[in-house]
Amino acid sequence: MSETAGGFRALLRSGAALAVAMAVMNVATYGYTVLVAHLVGPSDFGAFSAIMGVLLVVNVLSLGLQATGARRISASPESVVAVERVVLGVSYRSALVLALVLLALAPVMNAVLRLESLPTAALVALTAAPLTIMGGQAGVLQGERRWAPLSLVYLAQGVGRVAAGVGFLLVWRTEFAAVLGVAIGAWLPVVIGYVALRRPRSTTTATQVSAGELIREVAGSSQALLAFFALSNADILLARAVLDDHTAGLYAGGLILVKAILFLPQFVAVIAFPSMATRGADSSTLVKALVVALALGLCGMGGTLLLPDLALVFVGGEDFEEVKDLLWLFALVGTLLSMVQLLLYSALARQQWRAILAIWATLVALLCSAPFVHSVEALVSLVLGLDAALFTVLIAVAIFGRPAAPPVEERAPESVDETR
């Protein structure tokens, strides 16, 4: 067996492990949400869902740290020790600052979200801190292509939440217990990441990495990911605003399929990103990643066309019969969004910040156009058209855009050997 073939098979095994870990994480997260809904009742579940929504937005900082750490290490593998030290340092400081800000805002969240529980609002801060630290750790592991420990980090993120949460919910069936489980469980992947990053390593180059430059990149990556998050979630809010309750509910059922197909190829983005960020990388990695995402999406769309009744069960059952014939359109939206996400990570890897403007522009177009639609078919068609236009723009950026110049780093005059 040739060395190339062996490396390819190792990559496949790593990809499979990461895919399984991320699938378990997503299933565990979904399963825990369903369990909370059954155990705490509608009122407390509404409060729990509101907290989870806040954490989804807050988590963009963690994702920005991960993308920045992975890109920096992939672009300068000879400086892994220096980059890792700065990335983790920024992660710890960011986690502390974010936690303090959220703690100060706890009374505001308590009032705005009508939680009627200041301790529950305060748990947002205690959850955001480990999530932020995990982002930096995951970025280092991703940049070094250490797929096994990274898979364990993702696995722990889902399993830790369920293990801790179920324990608390058996004692107190309240939204506080449910959120406390999420907060405690969020520390398990941090512990795993800490242990994984304790291994000794050496470098032959002493490079001074600017913390300020890294923080600016984290801010840019975070706002880019926030733009994508806003775009991929705005339509359900608009549906509630422009459609009647029944029709908006039908649209929400179709979005279950969108999210499933969007999250299915997430592991592809995680594995492909370091290769896309490598200095001098060509477009072959992006093309392969897009092909995989397209294939998975087409499988989902084919399933909705061939087995519409089974797809209907997946999105909510016979109560959503009216949307059955449109499920393939929702599957197509999910496919486009999964490829847009890959193109976004490609833009982040190459520091093509102008591409991010296209995402914000698409969001603005959606907000301006949505008031003129009055049916599920019209809204999903509008979203599909805008996502297709965005995909076309991002493809053009990926093909014709030039990567930004790498940041200037100070290099010590002598080689050193560092061991942690």
N, C-alpha and C positions, 0 to 999 in steps of 0.2 A: 504494500500500500504506500503510495507516495506521501510525502510530507504535506502537500497541499490538500490531498484527499482526507488525510487524517485531521488536519485543521478544520476542514469543512464539516466533517462528522462531529468533531468536538463542539463546533459552533451550533450545530443542529441540536445536540444533546443539551447544551447550555440554554438555547432558545426554548426547548421543550420544558426544561425545568422552570425557567422564568415564567413561561406562559402558564404553567400549572399553578405556580405560586401566586401570580396575579389573579388568576381565575378564582382560586380559593379565597384570596383577599376580598374580591368583589362579591362572591357568593356569601361569605361570612358577614360582610357589611350589610348586604341586602337582607340576609336571614335575621341578623340582629335587629334590624329596623322592623321587620315583620313581627318578631317576638315581642319587642317593646310595645307595638301597637296592640297586641293581644293581651298583654299583662297590665298595662297602665291605664287603658281606656282612652276615649277620644280627647278629652280635655288635656290630660297630661301629655298625650302623644303629640298634640298640636304644639305644645311648648318644646318638646324634644325635637320635633322637626324644625322648628324655628332656630334652635341652637345649632343643629346640624347644618342649616343653611348658612348661618354666620361662619361656621368653621370651614365650609367649602370656599367662601370668599377669602378668609384669612389664610387658607392653605396655599394661596398663590405665591406667597413669600417663600414657603418651603420648596415649591416647584421651581421658583426662580433660582434659589440657592443650588438646587440639584442640577439644573441646566447649566448654570455658570461653572460650578465645580467640575462637572463632567467635561465641558468644553475646554476649560483651561488645562486640565490634565491631559486630555486627548491631543490638544495642540502643542503642549510642551511636556511630553512624557519624561524627559530627562530632569525636569524640575518638580517631580511629583511630591517630594518631601516639603519643599517650600510652599507650593501651591496648597497642599493639604493643610499645612499649618495655618495659612491665612484663611482658607475656606472654613475650617472648623472654628477658628477664632471669631470670624464674622458671624457664623451660625450661632454661637453661644451668645454673643452680644446682641444679635438681632432677636433671639428668643427672649432674652431678658427684657429688652426694651418693649417688644410687642406684648409680653405678658403684663408689664407694668401699665402700658397704655390701655389694654383691655380691662385690666383690673380697675383702673380709674373710670372706665366707661361702663362698668357693671351696672351702676344705678340707672344709666340711660337705657341700656339694653333691657333691663328689668321692666322699665316703664313702657318703652316702645313696643317690645314683644309681648307685653302683658303676661309676664312669667309669674308674677306674684311670689317670687322667690329669689332674693338677692344672692344667696349661696349658689343657686343654679347658674345665675348670670356670671358669677365669679369663676365658675368652673371653665368657662370659655378661655380665660387666661391660662389656667393650669393645663388645659389641653393644647393650646396653641404653642406653648413653649416646647414640649417634646416633638411635636410635629415639625417645627422649624429646625430643631437640631437634627432630626432624622433626614431632612432635606439635604443638609450639608453632607452628612455621612453617606447618604445614598449617591450624591453627586461624585464623591471621591471613589466609591466602589464602582460606580458606573464608568467613570473615566478610566479607571485601571482595568476595566473589563473583568472584574471579579464577580462573575455571575452567580456563583454558588452562595456566598454570603449575602449578596444583594437579594437573591431569591428568598433567603431566610428572613431578611428584613421585611420584605413585602408580606410574606406568610405570617410573620408575627404581628403585623399591623392588623390583619383581619382576625386571627386567632386570639390575640391578646384582648381585643375588644369584647369578643364573645365570652371568653373565660372569666374576665373580671366582671363584665356586665351581668351575666347570669347569676354570679355569686351575690352581687348586691341586690338584684331584683328578687331573689328568693327571700330576702329579708325585708326590703322596702319596695313596694310596687309603686314607685313614684318617678317623675321625670328626673328628679335629682339623682336617684340611684342609677338611672339609665345613663345619664351624662357622666356621672362619676365613673362608671364602668369604662366609658370611652376615654376619660382622662387618665385613669390608671393604666388601661391597656395600651395607651399611646407610648408609655415608657418602655415597654418590652422591646420594640424594634430599636430604640435608642441604646439599650443595653447590648443587644446583639451587634449593632453597628460599632459600639465602643470596643467590644472584644475583638471584632474582625479587624479593626484599624490599629490594634496594639502590636501587630506583628512587626518585627524589626525589618527595616528596609534601608537601602543605601542609595546614594546619588553621587554622581561624579561632577556635578556642577552646582555651585552655590549661587542661587538666583534670588534676588530680592523682589518679591511680588508686592505690588502696591495694594494695600487694603482699600484705599479710596477708589482706585480704578475698579477693583472687584465689586465694591458696594454699588458703584454706578451701573456696572453690568447687571448685577442682581436686580436693581430697580428697573432697568430696561426689560429684562427677561420677565420679571413679575408682571409688569403692566401689559406685556405682550400676551402672556398666558391669561391674564385677567380679561383681555379683549376677547380671546377665544372662548373663555368660560361664559362671558356675558352674551356673546353671539349664540352659543349653543344652548343657552337656557332662556333667552329672552322671549322666544316664541310662546312658551307656556304662560308667561306673564301677560303677553299680548292677547293670547287666546281668552284669558279670564277678563280682559278689558273690552275686547271687541265682539266676543261671541256670547250667546246666552249660556247659562250654567250647564245645561245638558250637552250642548255642542262643544263647549270647552272641555267637558269631561271626556267626550269621545276623542278629542284631539290629544288630551293627556294620555289616554290609553295607547294611541299610536306612538307617542313619544317613548313609551317603554321599549318598543322595538328599535327606535332610533338610538337610544342610550346603549342597548345591548350590542348593537353592531358597531357603535362608536368605540366602546370599551374593549371589544373583542381583540383588535390588533394592537392594544397598548404595548404589549411586550415587544412588538416590532420596533416601535419608536424608541424604546429603552435600549435595545440592542444596536439599532442602526445609528443612534445619535453620536456615540464616540467616533465611529468611522467617518461620519459626515463632518465632524469637527476636526479631524486629523489634518495637520498642515499639508497642503498640496492634494487633498482628496478630490477625486473626480465625482461625477454624478451617478456612477453605477450603483452605489449603495442606496441612494434615494430612489432610483428607478426600481430596484429589486423590492424595496420596502413598499413602494406604491403598488407594485404588482401583487404582493401578498395581501395588502389591505383591500385591493380591488377584488381579488379572488374570494376572500372571506365575505366581503359585502355581497358579491354576486351569489354566493351560496345562500346567504340569508334571504336575499331577494327571491331566488329561485324557490326556496322553501315556502315563502309566503304565497307564491303563485301555484305551486304544486300541492301544497297542504294548507290551504287557507283556514280550515277549521282548527287545525292544530295551532297555527299562528294566532288565531283568535283567542284560544285558551291562554296562550302566553301573555297576551295584552289585557286580559281581564274577563274573558268568557263571553257568554251569549248576550250579556248586557251591552256589549260593544259591537253587536252584529252590523250596525249601520256603517261602521268604518271598515268592515272586512275587505271590501273591494279596493280600498285605498292603502292597504298595509304595504303593498309593494313600493308605493311612493315613499312611505316612511322609511322603509328599508334602504331605498336609494338615497334619501337624505342622510341616513346614518353612514352609508358608504362614502358619500362625498365629504362629510365632516371628518371621518377617519383619515381620509387622504389630505384634507386641509390641515389637520393636526400634524401630519408628517411633514408637510411643506412648511408649516410654522416652525417646527423644530429644525428643519433644514436652514431656514432663515436665521434662527438663533445661532446655529452652529457656525454660519458664515457671517454673522453680525450684519445682516441686511435689514437694518431697522426700517427702511422705507416700506418693506413688505407688511409691517405691522399696521401702517396707516390704512392699508387696504382692508384689514379686518375691522378696524374702527369705522371706516367708511361704509362697509357692508352693514354693520350694526345700525348706523344712522339711517341707511336706506330702508332697513327693515322696520325701524320705528316710525318712519315717515309714511311707509306704504301700508302697514298693517290696518290702520283705521278704515281702509277702503275695501276690506274683505269681510265677508259675512257667512262663510261656510268653512267646514273642515277642508274640503278639496281646494278651495281658493287659498287658504292660508298655507297648507302644505305645499301647494304649487308655487306660491310666492317664495317660501323659504328655499325650495328646491332651486328655483331660478337664480336667486341671489347667491346661494352656495356654489352653484355651477359657475357663475361669473367670477366669484372670488377664487375658486379653484383655477380658472383660466389665468387670472392675473398672477397668482402665486407661482404657477408653472412658468409663466414668462419671466418672473423675477429669478426663479431658480436656474433657468436656462441662460438668460442674458445678463443677469445681475452680477456684479463683482463683489467678492467678499471684502469686508472692511480690513484695513491694515491692522495687524496684531499690535497689542499695546507694547510700548517700549519697557523692557525690564532691565533692571540693573544687575550686572553680573560681577561677582567677586573675582579678583585677579587670580585666585588660586582655587584648584579643585579641592573639594573636601569630601569626607565620608561621614554621613550622619546616620545614626541609628537611634530609633525611638523604642 
